């Protein structure tokens, strides 16, 4: 079956990367975090890579706002 190239789109994304060692004394040399904004601008994907545990999750801007609010309460 031929691929219909008219249904394929490409987009540039905004992404930020840093090593966790700069922020967390529990991190190893190769641990890092990457944040990628969704192409629709409504949220972002987070990837945290650690020696023994990688995590990937998505958040809307509202969910991040709620986390930041709750963080101030504890």
N, C-alpha and C positions, 0 to 999 in steps of 0.2 A: 504494500500500500504506500503510495507516495505521500510525502509530508507536505502539508499545506502551509507554506512559509508565511502566508498572509495572516495566519493565526498566531504567529510567534512574535513576541515583542521583547525588546531589550530596554533596560532602564539603568541609569546610573544611580547608585545608592550612596548615602552618607554613612560612613562607618568610622568608628574610633577604636583604637587598640592601645592597651598598655600592659606592661608586666605588673603582676600583683605584688611583687617584692617591694615595689616603691611605696605601697600602701599597707601591706599586711605582713607583720613579722613572722607569721606562721606559714607563709608561702615559700615555695622552693624556687630555684632559679628559673625554671621553665614555665611556671604558672602564669597565666595571662587571662585577661578579660577583653571581649570584643562586643561592642554595641553596634547594631545595624538598624538604621531607621527604616520602617516600612515604606515602600514606594508610594503609598497613599498618604503618608505623613501622620497616620492615626496612632502609631505606636512603634515599638521596636523589638528586635530579638536580642537576647543576651546570651552569650556563651562564656562560661567560666571554665577554664581548663586548669585542673590541678593534677598533681602526680597520681593520686589514687581515686579521683572522683571528678568527672566532667559533668557539667550541667548545662542544659540549654532550655530556655523558656522565653515566652513572649509576654509583653506587657503593653497595655494601652497607656496613654498619657494620664488618664484618670486613675488607673490602678497605681501608677507610680506616685501620683499626687496623694493617694490614700496611704501608701507606705510611708511617704515622707511625713504626713500628718501624724500617723500613729507613732512613728519613731520619736517625735517630739514629746509624746505623752509618757514614754517609758524612761 
